Amino acid sequence: MIKLDTIDDSRLDEFRNIKDKNLLPQNLVVAESPKVVMKALNSNFQVLKVLATPEFYSENKDLIDGKAENIFIIEKSHLESLVAHKLHHGIMALVRVPDLVKLEELGNRVLIFNGVTSPENVGTMTRAAMAFGFDSIIYDYKSASPFLRRCARVSMGNVFEATIHKSDYLPRTISKLQDDGYTVAATANEEGAFNLPDYKYPEKFCLIIGNEGNGMDREVIDACDVKLSIPITNYVAHLNAASAASIFLYHSVLK
């Protein structure tokens, strides 16, 4: 544990002006808020640095010690100056993002993002996926990475428990998943779609959520085994991507 009385220390650079930084090219992500940091500390991820206020560290010392390579203690006023915004908590962590997994390492229930660009939606859906047993996630090259700082925070740290794969071309990925015995479902309110309450999810199942404004790519829909839709009233054209995803995911736990 190292006490610091200044922010002019190069060991803190990853946290400096944090909202302007994207550390993913360096395979790093900053975890913010106590719940998110604790998820990271209790995961298999490598926590390189913890930055905490004296008060937070004193109250949670037993939960932190031995779980990070470096622990820095700094006053909250200095911490806020470092990150360049007001904080409502007293801890942050720098976490190494591991290599993404191969397709054959995914679990039986997989959530797939097709052009989902909002970090808030990706984070919310990651949290919902873990809540309802979809512990594997695939995101395509057009989607926000679940390991972006904002995604990790909105997911409440659940991203650190998920198994994650990146697809360079979803139709090809879907074909490989089908070869491995998965049923792949598109979420599309169009002709030929099954009404969600009438459909039972198979044991090996992938659910795809499309772009917030335009939905799924046509070639991705056409590559799927089945199309699913949520019955809604005529007063609403469509649901927010994260809201729809939560309904589709919850359906998996219904008997």
Buried (B, 14 or more C-beta within 10 A) or exposed (E): EEEBEEBEBEEBEBBBEBEEBEBEEEEBBBBBBBBBBBBBBBBEBEBBBBBBBEEBBEEBEEBBEEBBEEBBBBBBEBBEBBBEEEBEBBBBBBBBBEEBBEBEEBEBBBBBBBBBBBBBBBBBBBBBBBBBEBBBBBBBEBBBBBBBBBBBBBBBBBBBBBBBBBBEEBBEBBEEBBEEEBBBBBBBBEEEBEEBEEBEBBEBBBBBBBBBEEBBBEEBBEBBBBBBBBEEEEEEEBBEBBBBBBBBBEBBEEE
